[in-house]
Amino acid sequence: MDNDVTKKTSQKLTIAIIRLLKYLTLGVVLFFLLIILVALLEKDSEADRLETIRIGNQVVDFLDKYRLENGRYPESLDKLGEVPEPKWGEKWLYKCLKDGDAYELLTGHENKDGSYGPALYYNNENNSSEWLYFDQDDSIEMK
């Protein structure tokens, strides 16, 4: 009798362990799938940022052409006609500086406080011709 109870207990314990291993295996598989999904989404986000920089360089070219034709940068992007939308970020934000001698161009995700981050930022004020990336922790505000 004692032997039967031991066998039944052993069988129940074995079944419980097998079930636990199934759930753990499923959990591990789901965990790794989630990691892969996050990595793919981040890769797409990086590709979208790079494409937005390419598009942003077109906008910069339009702005430079406008300045050559008009002697100053426009007060708004509307003066350029149709401007391509960024692939990443919400929209282009533009600010004319120094009475039309310089400008800021930005796209990104607006925070509750009105700053942007993550964001892509371009400023030609100091003859800088590179896009700066501000991540979630480093937000930026237009001047």
PyMOL CGO cylinders between C-alpha atoms (Angstrom):
from pymol import cmd
from pymol.cgo import CYLINDER

trace = [
    CYLINDER, 0.00, 0.00, 0.00, 2.79, 2.37, 0.90, 0.3, 1, 1, 1, 1, 1, 1,
    CYLINDER, 2.79, 2.37, 0.90, 4.44, 1.50, -2.38, 0.3, 1, 1, 1, 1, 1, 1,
    CYLINDER, 4.44, 1.50, -2.38, 1.26, 2.43, -4.36, 0.3, 1, 1, 1, 1, 1, 1,
    CYLINDER, 1.26, 2.43, -4.36, 1.00, 5.80, -2.61, 0.3, 1, 1, 1, 1, 1, 1,
    CYLINDER, 1.00, 5.80, -2.61, 4.67, 6.49, -3.35, 0.3, 1, 1, 1, 1, 1, 1,
    CYLINDER, 4.67, 6.49, -3.35, 4.16, 5.58, -7.04, 0.3, 1, 1, 1, 1, 1, 1,
    CYLINDER, 4.16, 5.58, -7.04, 1.07, 7.80, -7.34, 0.3, 1, 1, 1, 1, 1, 1,
    CYLINDER, 1.07, 7.80, -7.34, 2.83, 10.68, -5.60, 0.3, 1, 1, 1, 1, 1, 1,
    CYLINDER, 2.83, 10.68, -5.60, 5.86, 10.21, -7.84, 0.3, 1, 1, 1, 1, 1, 1,
    CYLINDER, 5.86, 10.21, -7.84, 3.65, 10.16, -10.95, 0.3, 1, 1, 1, 1, 1, 1,
    CYLINDER, 3.65, 10.16, -10.95, 1.79, 13.31, -9.87, 0.3, 1, 1, 1, 1, 1, 1,
    CYLINDER, 1.79, 13.31, -9.87, 5.09, 15.03, -9.15, 0.3, 1, 1, 1, 1, 1, 1,
    CYLINDER, 5.09, 15.03, -9.15, 6.46, 13.97, -12.55, 0.3, 1, 1, 1, 1, 1, 1,
    CYLINDER, 6.46, 13.97, -12.55, 3.35, 15.28, -14.33, 0.3, 1, 1, 1, 1, 1, 1,
    CYLINDER, 3.35, 15.28, -14.33, 3.57, 18.56, -12.41, 0.3, 1, 1, 1, 1, 1, 1,
    CYLINDER, 3.57, 18.56, -12.41, 7.23, 18.94, -13.35, 0.3, 1, 1, 1, 1, 1, 1,
    CYLINDER, 7.23, 18.94, -13.35, 6.49, 18.22, -17.02, 0.3, 1, 1, 1, 1, 1, 1,
    CYLINDER, 6.49, 18.22, -17.02, 3.70, 20.82, -17.04, 0.3, 1, 1, 1, 1, 1, 1,
    CYLINDER, 3.70, 20.82, -17.04, 5.97, 23.33, -15.35, 0.3, 1, 1, 1, 1, 1, 1,
    CYLINDER, 5.97, 23.33, -15.35, 8.69, 22.69, -17.92, 0.3, 1, 1, 1, 1, 1, 1,
    CYLINDER, 8.69, 22.69, -17.92, 6.16, 23.20, -20.76, 0.3, 1, 1, 1, 1, 1, 1,
    CYLINDER, 6.16, 23.20, -20.76, 5.12, 26.57, -19.33, 0.3, 1, 1, 1, 1, 1, 1,
    CYLINDER, 5.12, 26.57, -19.33, 8.71, 27.60, -18.71, 0.3, 1, 1, 1, 1, 1, 1,
    CYLINDER, 8.71, 27.60, -18.71, 9.68, 26.61, -22.24, 0.3, 1, 1, 1, 1, 1, 1,
    CYLINDER, 9.68, 26.61, -22.24, 6.77, 28.57, -23.64, 0.3, 1, 1, 1, 1, 1, 1,
    CYLINDER, 6.77, 28.57, -23.64, 7.74, 31.54, -21.48, 0.3, 1, 1, 1, 1, 1, 1,
    CYLINDER, 7.74, 31.54, -21.48, 11.35, 31.42, -22.66, 0.3, 1, 1, 1, 1, 1, 1,
    CYLINDER, 11.35, 31.42, -22.66, 10.27, 31.15, -26.30, 0.3, 1, 1, 1, 1, 1, 1,
    CYLINDER, 10.27, 31.15, -26.30, 7.88, 34.12, -25.89, 0.3, 1, 1, 1, 1, 1, 1,
    CYLINDER, 7.88, 34.12, -25.89, 10.60, 36.12, -24.16, 0.3, 1, 1, 1, 1, 1, 1,
    CYLINDER, 10.60, 36.12, -24.16, 13.02, 35.58, -27.05, 0.3, 1, 1, 1, 1, 1, 1,
    CYLINDER, 13.02, 35.58, -27.05, 10.33, 36.37, -29.61, 0.3, 1, 1, 1, 1, 1, 1,
    CYLINDER, 10.33, 36.37, -29.61, 9.66, 39.63, -27.77, 0.3, 1, 1, 1, 1, 1, 1,
    CYLINDER, 9.66, 39.63, -27.77, 13.37, 40.49, -27.84, 0.3, 1, 1, 1, 1, 1, 1,
    CYLINDER, 13.37, 40.49, -27.84, 13.50, 39.82, -31.58, 0.3, 1, 1, 1, 1, 1, 1,
    CYLINDER, 13.50, 39.82, -31.58, 10.39, 41.93, -32.17, 0.3, 1, 1, 1, 1, 1, 1,
    CYLINDER, 10.39, 41.93, -32.17, 11.82, 44.86, -30.20, 0.3, 1, 1, 1, 1, 1, 1,
    CYLINDER, 11.82, 44.86, -30.20, 15.09, 44.60, -32.15, 0.3, 1, 1, 1, 1, 1, 1,
    CYLINDER, 15.09, 44.60, -32.15, 13.21, 44.61, -35.46, 0.3, 1, 1, 1, 1, 1, 1,
    CYLINDER, 13.21, 44.61, -35.46, 11.13, 47.62, -34.43, 0.3, 1, 1, 1, 1, 1, 1,
    CYLINDER, 11.13, 47.62, -34.43, 14.27, 49.48, -33.37, 0.3, 1, 1, 1, 1, 1, 1,
    CYLINDER, 14.27, 49.48, -33.37, 15.90, 48.62, -36.70, 0.3, 1, 1, 1, 1, 1, 1,
    CYLINDER, 15.90, 48.62, -36.70, 12.89, 50.04, -38.55, 0.3, 1, 1, 1, 1, 1, 1,
    CYLINDER, 12.89, 50.04, -38.55, 13.03, 53.14, -36.40, 0.3, 1, 1, 1, 1, 1, 1,
    CYLINDER, 13.03, 53.14, -36.40, 16.72, 53.62, -37.23, 0.3, 1, 1, 1, 1, 1, 1,
    CYLINDER, 16.72, 53.62, -37.23, 15.99, 53.15, -40.94, 0.3, 1, 1, 1, 1, 1, 1,
    CYLINDER, 15.99, 53.15, -40.94, 13.16, 55.69, -40.69, 0.3, 1, 1, 1, 1, 1, 1,
    CYLINDER, 13.16, 55.69, -40.69, 15.49, 58.19, -38.97, 0.3, 1, 1, 1, 1, 1, 1,
    CYLINDER, 15.49, 58.19, -38.97, 18.08, 57.76, -41.71, 0.3, 1, 1, 1, 1, 1, 1,
    CYLINDER, 18.08, 57.76, -41.71, 15.43, 58.23, -44.38, 0.3, 1, 1, 1, 1, 1, 1,
    CYLINDER, 15.43, 58.23, -44.38, 14.20, 61.35, -42.56, 0.3, 1, 1, 1, 1, 1, 1,
    CYLINDER, 14.20, 61.35, -42.56, 17.73, 62.76, -42.61, 0.3, 1, 1, 1, 1, 1, 1,
    CYLINDER, 17.73, 62.76, -42.61, 17.83, 62.14, -46.37, 0.3, 1, 1, 1, 1, 1, 1,
    CYLINDER, 17.83, 62.14, -46.37, 14.47, 63.91, -46.77, 0.3, 1, 1, 1, 1, 1, 1,
    CYLINDER, 14.47, 63.91, -46.77, 15.62, 66.65, -44.40, 0.3, 1, 1, 1, 1, 1, 1,
    CYLINDER, 15.62, 66.65, -44.40, 18.65, 67.26, -46.60, 0.3, 1, 1, 1, 1, 1, 1,
    CYLINDER, 18.65, 67.26, -46.60, 16.23, 67.85, -49.49, 0.3, 1, 1, 1, 1, 1, 1,
    CYLINDER, 16.23, 67.85, -49.49, 14.42, 70.43, -47.35, 0.3, 1, 1, 1, 1, 1, 1,
    CYLINDER, 14.42, 70.43, -47.35, 17.79, 72.05, -46.56, 0.3, 1, 1, 1, 1, 1, 1,
    CYLINDER, 17.79, 72.05, -46.56, 18.50, 72.21, -50.31, 0.3, 1, 1, 1, 1, 1, 1,
    CYLINDER, 18.50, 72.21, -50.31, 15.10, 73.86, -50.89, 0.3, 1, 1, 1, 1, 1, 1,
    CYLINDER, 15.10, 73.86, -50.89, 15.88, 76.39, -48.16, 0.3, 1, 1, 1, 1, 1, 1,
    CYLINDER, 15.88, 76.39, -48.16, 19.29, 77.17, -49.65, 0.3, 1, 1, 1, 1, 1, 1,
    CYLINDER, 19.29, 77.17, -49.65, 17.76, 77.61, -53.10, 0.3, 1, 1, 1, 1, 1, 1,
    CYLINDER, 17.76, 77.61, -53.10, 15.12, 79.96, -51.64, 0.3, 1, 1, 1, 1, 1, 1,
    CYLINDER, 15.12, 79.96, -51.64, 17.88, 82.03, -50.01, 0.3, 1, 1, 1, 1, 1, 1,
    CYLINDER, 17.88, 82.03, -50.01, 19.82, 82.28, -53.28, 0.3, 1, 1, 1, 1, 1, 1,
    CYLINDER, 19.82, 82.28, -53.28, 16.70, 83.51, -55.06, 0.3, 1, 1, 1, 1, 1, 1,
    CYLINDER, 16.70, 83.51, -55.06, 15.41, 85.83, -52.31, 0.3, 1, 1, 1, 1, 1, 1,
    CYLINDER, 15.41, 85.83, -52.31, 18.48, 86.90, -50.33, 0.3, 1, 1, 1, 1, 1, 1,
    CYLINDER, 18.48, 86.90, -50.33, 17.21, 85.37, -47.07, 0.3, 1, 1, 1, 1, 1, 1,
    CYLINDER, 17.21, 85.37, -47.07, 15.63, 82.24, -45.67, 0.3, 1, 1, 1, 1, 1, 1,
    CYLINDER, 15.63, 82.24, -45.67, 11.83, 82.12, -45.64, 0.3, 1, 1, 1, 1, 1, 1,
    CYLINDER, 11.83, 82.12, -45.64, 9.75, 82.98, -42.57, 0.3, 1, 1, 1, 1, 1, 1,
    CYLINDER, 9.75, 82.98, -42.57, 7.99, 79.60, -42.88, 0.3, 1, 1, 1, 1, 1, 1,
    CYLINDER, 7.99, 79.60, -42.88, 8.30, 76.35, -44.79, 0.3, 1, 1, 1, 1, 1, 1,
    CYLINDER, 8.30, 76.35, -44.79, 5.01, 77.22, -46.53, 0.3, 1, 1, 1, 1, 1, 1,
    CYLINDER, 5.01, 77.22, -46.53, 6.99, 79.63, -48.74, 0.3, 1, 1, 1, 1, 1, 1,
    CYLINDER, 6.99, 79.63, -48.74, 8.78, 76.64, -50.27, 0.3, 1, 1, 1, 1, 1, 1,
    CYLINDER, 8.78, 76.64, -50.27, 5.61, 75.09, -51.62, 0.3, 1, 1, 1, 1, 1, 1,
    CYLINDER, 5.61, 75.09, -51.62, 5.17, 71.39, -51.02, 0.3, 1, 1, 1, 1, 1, 1,
    CYLINDER, 5.17, 71.39, -51.02, 7.79, 70.05, -48.63, 0.3, 1, 1, 1, 1, 1, 1,
    CYLINDER, 7.79, 70.05, -48.63, 8.22, 66.27, -48.23, 0.3, 1, 1, 1, 1, 1, 1,
    CYLINDER, 8.22, 66.27, -48.23, 7.03, 64.98, -44.85, 0.3, 1, 1, 1, 1, 1, 1,
    CYLINDER, 7.03, 64.98, -44.85, 9.48, 63.29, -42.51, 0.3, 1, 1, 1, 1, 1, 1,
    CYLINDER, 9.48, 63.29, -42.51, 9.33, 59.51, -42.40, 0.3, 1, 1, 1, 1, 1, 1,
    CYLINDER, 9.33, 59.51, -42.40, 10.17, 59.61, -38.68, 0.3, 1, 1, 1, 1, 1, 1,
    CYLINDER, 10.17, 59.61, -38.68, 8.81, 62.15, -36.21, 0.3, 1, 1, 1, 1, 1, 1,
    CYLINDER, 8.81, 62.15, -36.21, 5.58, 64.09, -36.25, 0.3, 1, 1, 1, 1, 1, 1,
    CYLINDER, 5.58, 64.09, -36.25, 6.22, 66.97, -38.68, 0.3, 1, 1, 1, 1, 1, 1,
    CYLINDER, 6.22, 66.97, -38.68, 8.87, 69.50, -39.67, 0.3, 1, 1, 1, 1, 1, 1,
    CYLINDER, 8.87, 69.50, -39.67, 9.29, 72.41, -37.29, 0.3, 1, 1, 1, 1, 1, 1,
    CYLINDER, 9.29, 72.41, -37.29, 11.10, 75.38, -38.77, 0.3, 1, 1, 1, 1, 1, 1,
    CYLINDER, 11.10, 75.38, -38.77, 12.25, 78.67, -37.32, 0.3, 1, 1, 1, 1, 1, 1,
    CYLINDER, 12.25, 78.67, -37.32, 13.88, 81.49, -39.22, 0.3, 1, 1, 1, 1, 1, 1,
    CYLINDER, 13.88, 81.49, -39.22, 16.71, 83.13, -37.23, 0.3, 1, 1, 1, 1, 1, 1,
    CYLINDER, 16.71, 83.13, -37.23, 18.81, 86.29, -37.47, 0.3, 1, 1, 1, 1, 1, 1,
    CYLINDER, 18.81, 86.29, -37.47, 16.46, 88.16, -39.81, 0.3, 1, 1, 1, 1, 1, 1,
    CYLINDER, 16.46, 88.16, -39.81, 16.59, 85.41, -42.40, 0.3, 1, 1, 1, 1, 1, 1,
    CYLINDER, 16.59, 85.41, -42.40, 20.31, 84.63, -42.23, 0.3, 1, 1, 1, 1, 1, 1,
    CYLINDER, 20.31, 84.63, -42.23, 19.94, 81.31, -40.42, 0.3, 1, 1, 1, 1, 1, 1,
    CYLINDER, 19.94, 81.31, -40.42, 17.35, 78.72, -39.40, 0.3, 1, 1, 1, 1, 1, 1,
    CYLINDER, 17.35, 78.72, -39.40, 16.55, 75.69, -37.28, 0.3, 1, 1, 1, 1, 1, 1,
    CYLINDER, 16.55, 75.69, -37.28, 14.82, 72.60, -38.61, 0.3, 1, 1, 1, 1, 1, 1,
    CYLINDER, 14.82, 72.60, -38.61, 13.54, 69.86, -36.33, 0.3, 1, 1, 1, 1, 1, 1,
    CYLINDER, 13.54, 69.86, -36.33, 11.38, 66.78, -36.36, 0.3, 1, 1, 1, 1, 1, 1,
    CYLINDER, 11.38, 66.78, -36.36, 10.64, 64.39, -33.55, 0.3, 1, 1, 1, 1, 1, 1,
    CYLINDER, 10.64, 64.39, -33.55, 8.16, 63.53, -30.89, 0.3, 1, 1, 1, 1, 1, 1,
    CYLINDER, 8.16, 63.53, -30.89, 6.72, 66.32, -28.75, 0.3, 1, 1, 1, 1, 1, 1,
    CYLINDER, 6.72, 66.32, -28.75, 6.86, 65.91, -24.99, 0.3, 1, 1, 1, 1, 1, 1,
    CYLINDER, 6.86, 65.91, -24.99, 4.24, 67.24, -22.57, 0.3, 1, 1, 1, 1, 1, 1,
    CYLINDER, 4.24, 67.24, -22.57, 6.46, 70.22, -21.71, 0.3, 1, 1, 1, 1, 1, 1,
    CYLINDER, 6.46, 70.22, -21.71, 6.69, 71.32, -25.37, 0.3, 1, 1, 1, 1, 1, 1,
    CYLINDER, 6.69, 71.32, -25.37, 10.24, 70.06, -25.86, 0.3, 1, 1, 1, 1, 1, 1,
    CYLINDER, 10.24, 70.06, -25.86, 11.07, 67.39, -28.42, 0.3, 1, 1, 1, 1, 1, 1,
    CYLINDER, 11.07, 67.39, -28.42, 12.79, 64.10, -27.75, 0.3, 1, 1, 1, 1, 1, 1,
    CYLINDER, 12.79, 64.10, -27.75, 13.63, 61.88, -29.37, 0.3, 1, 1, 1, 1, 1, 1,
    CYLINDER, 13.63, 61.88, -29.37, 14.30, 64.37, -32.16, 0.3, 1, 1, 1, 1, 1, 1,
    CYLINDER, 14.30, 64.37, -32.16, 16.42, 65.14, -35.22, 0.3, 1, 1, 1, 1, 1, 1,
    CYLINDER, 16.42, 65.14, -35.22, 17.73, 68.71, -35.25, 0.3, 1, 1, 1, 1, 1, 1,
    CYLINDER, 17.73, 68.71, -35.25, 19.49, 70.82, -37.88, 0.3, 1, 1, 1, 1, 1, 1,
    CYLINDER, 19.49, 70.82, -37.88, 20.82, 74.34, -37.35, 0.3, 1, 1, 1, 1, 1, 1,
    CYLINDER, 20.82, 74.34, -37.35, 22.82, 76.21, -39.98, 0.3, 1, 1, 1, 1, 1, 1,
    CYLINDER, 22.82, 76.21, -39.98, 23.52, 79.17, -37.70, 0.3, 1, 1, 1, 1, 1, 1,
    CYLINDER, 23.52, 79.17, -37.70, 27.19, 78.29, -37.13, 0.3, 1, 1, 1, 1, 1, 1,
    CYLINDER, 27.19, 78.29, -37.13, 27.84, 76.82, -40.58, 0.3, 1, 1, 1, 1, 1, 1,
    CYLINDER, 27.84, 76.82, -40.58, 27.03, 73.41, -39.12, 0.3, 1, 1, 1, 1, 1, 1,
    CYLINDER, 27.03, 73.41, -39.12, 25.74, 71.02, -41.72, 0.3, 1, 1, 1, 1, 1, 1,
    CYLINDER, 25.74, 71.02, -41.72, 24.97, 67.96, -39.68, 0.3, 1, 1, 1, 1, 1, 1,
    CYLINDER, 24.97, 67.96, -39.68, 21.87, 66.49, -38.16, 0.3, 1, 1, 1, 1, 1, 1,
    CYLINDER, 21.87, 66.49, -38.16, 21.91, 65.97, -34.42, 0.3, 1, 1, 1, 1, 1, 1,
    CYLINDER, 21.91, 65.97, -34.42, 19.92, 63.18, -32.79, 0.3, 1, 1, 1, 1, 1, 1,
    CYLINDER, 19.92, 63.18, -32.79, 18.47, 63.76, -29.34, 0.3, 1, 1, 1, 1, 1, 1,
    CYLINDER, 18.47, 63.76, -29.34, 17.22, 60.63, -27.64, 0.3, 1, 1, 1, 1, 1, 1,
    CYLINDER, 17.22, 60.63, -27.64, 14.38, 60.37, -25.13, 0.3, 1, 1, 1, 1, 1, 1,
    CYLINDER, 14.38, 60.37, -25.13, 16.59, 61.58, -22.28, 0.3, 1, 1, 1, 1, 1, 1,
    CYLINDER, 16.59, 61.58, -22.28, 18.03, 64.59, -24.17, 0.3, 1, 1, 1, 1, 1, 1,
    CYLINDER, 18.03, 64.59, -24.17, 15.13, 66.71, -25.32, 0.3, 1, 1, 1, 1, 1, 1,
    CYLINDER, 15.13, 66.71, -25.32, 15.50, 69.95, -27.28, 0.3, 1, 1, 1, 1, 1, 1,
    CYLINDER, 15.50, 69.95, -27.28, 13.44, 73.12, -27.63, 0.3, 1, 1, 1, 1, 1, 1,
    CYLINDER, 13.44, 73.12, -27.63, 13.35, 75.47, -30.60, 0.3, 1, 1, 1, 1, 1, 1,
    CYLINDER, 13.35, 75.47, -30.60, 15.03, 78.83, -29.86, 0.3, 1, 1, 1, 1, 1, 1,
]
cmd.load_cgo(trace, "trace")
